[in-house]
Amino acid sequence: LAPEKKALLQAYLFEGEVIDLLIEFPPFRPGEQEFADMLGKLQPRLYSISSSPRAFPNQVHLTVAIVRYETQNRKRKGLCSSFLADRAGDAAPIFFQPSHGFRLPKDGNTPIIMVGPGTGIAPFRAFLHDRRATGAPGKNWLFFGDQKSSCDFLYRDELEAFHKDGFLTRLDTAFSRDQAAKVYVQDRMRESAAELWKWLEEGAHFYVCGDAKRMAKDVDAALHQVIESSGKSPEEAAAYVSRLKEQKRYQRDVY
């Protein structure tokens, strides 16, 4: 707890849980109610809906990655993901949190560009099924990535079928562990900079869903680079991105 030990404290708190503290300091044994009063309330776990009610009436689909790992010689589980996978049974309480700013364009002719690696694919699966169900003629471009294509290509059959029949105009994938050099969705964006810029100039909406700490920042940087590759200065690219946000054409659902 000494000020100069701040980094060690952060590492300890990051890897540990309340039970670890009780195990490490056995003389401290609070009563049941005292222990419960010390704990903070559980925070809600929000999952993007990965289905369209137009395509799947009376159903709500979720895309959940089960969190399991080990630290300090103890097996850990993601609280909500492992509950859904192991203990929920046939029913579980839910609530809906409206998404006020992450929506498809009202005009079905508008092109959309979606960047959703991992479980970030969830809202874009919903977008695609919804556009399919409504017959929206606008072009659709998806960037999807994960570690290995053999086991991490979520909704592969659906996406490849959409791409094969032309409904999904472009499907760019990046599987980081399938080759010696790691490749990510932002790399695929830069590789297709000219085409991506063309879509933006045609009025495409740009969406990002997934990890906020690294992926979303890297994708944002790649978006600026794509715009700069068209001949814009860094300042002009930044202004262009600002306009996209003001026009609600650059939307993010990150966590």
C-alpha positions, -999 to +999 in steps of 0.1 A: +000+000+000+031+023+001+029+051-025+061+038-042+045+004-046+016+016-067+025-006-097+026-037-075-007-028-060-024-024-094-010-058-105-023-074-074-058-059-077-059-068-114-052-105-109-069-110-076-103-111-061-117-106-026-114-144-019-077-142-026-073-116+002-091-138+027-070-168+018-038-148+020-047-133+054-065-161+073-068-143+106-094-120+091-127-138+090-157-114+088-192-125+095-215-133+065-234-100+066-203-080+073-186-096+043-216-090+021-218-053+031-181-049+020-188-060-015-198-036-043-229-043-063-225-064-094-224-043-126-247-051-154-233-070-184-244-055-217-244-077-248-252-063-283-281-081-298-269-102-328-303-108-345-330-088-363-366-092-352-375-090-389-355-121-396-361-139-363-394-129-348-398-133-311-361-142-307-331-124-294-296-138-303-265-131-283-228-137-292-210-146-260-173-155-256-169-175-224-141-161-202-120-188-185-084-183-172-061-190-142-042-166-119-026-172-085-032-210-089-070-205-090-093-210-120-114-180-128-145-175-148-162-146-164-192-139-142-219-135-167-204-155-196-199-186-175-233-182-159-249-182-193-228-212-205-229-233-173-257-224-150-285-204-167-306-234-177-337-227-196-344-192-183-325-162-171-336-126-161-327-099-187-332-062-192-330-041-224-307-011-226-317+010-256-289+019-281-296+055-290-268+061-315-257+028-330-282+022-358-285+014-395-290+044-418-326+052-425-320+050-462-315+014-473-295+026-503-267+039-481-235+018-481-223+006-448-188-004-436-186-026-405-155-034-384-163-060-358-135-085-348-143-112-323-177-108-306-178-073-321-195-091-350-227-092-330-245-060-341-233-065-376-249-099-379-281-081-369-275-053-394-270-078-422-300-099-414-321-067-411-309-053-444-316-087-460-351-089-446-360-054-457-344-058-492-321-028-486-301-024-518-271-006-503-237-021-504-223-039-473-187-043-463-175-063-433-141-064-417-139-094-393-109-108-374-099-131-346-070-155-338-076-186-359-099-191-388-103-228-380-121-222-346-127-184-343-145-176-376-179-167-360-210-172-382-187-184-410-214-202-429-238-173-428-212-147-438-197-167-466-232-174-480-240-137-478-208-129-496-212-157-522-246-144-534-234-108-535-255-095-506-223-089-485-204-069-511-170-073-494-158-096-466-123-089-454-109-112-427-078-110-405-068-140-384-038-130-364-024-165-356-028-181-390+006-168-402+039-158-388+032-121-389+001-110-370-026-094-391-055-073-378-086-057-392-069-023-392-042-038-415-069-049-439-084-014-438-050+001-449-046-025-476-080-015-491-075+022-485-084+034-520-117+014-521-126+024-485-121+060-493-143+057-524-171+042-502-168+070-477-170+096-505-202+078-517-217+085-483-210+052-465-216+049-428-187+036-408-193+013-378-169-002-352-178-027-324-156-044-299-126-038-277-122-002-267-087-003-252-068-013-283-088-023-313-111+007-315-081+031-311-061+012-338-091+012-362-096+050-356-059+056-364-062+034-395-093+054-406-073+086-404-045+070-424-070+058-451-083+094-455-047+108-456-038+083-483-063+101-506-041+132-504-054+148-473-032+163-446-034+149-411-054+181-401-077+176-430-082+139-422-090+148-386-116+174-398-131+148-421-135+123-393-151+150-371-176+156-399-184+119-401-192+119-364-213+151-366-233+135-395-237+103-374-219+084-401-191+072-378-206+052-349-189+030-323-202+004-298-170-003-278-164-018-244 
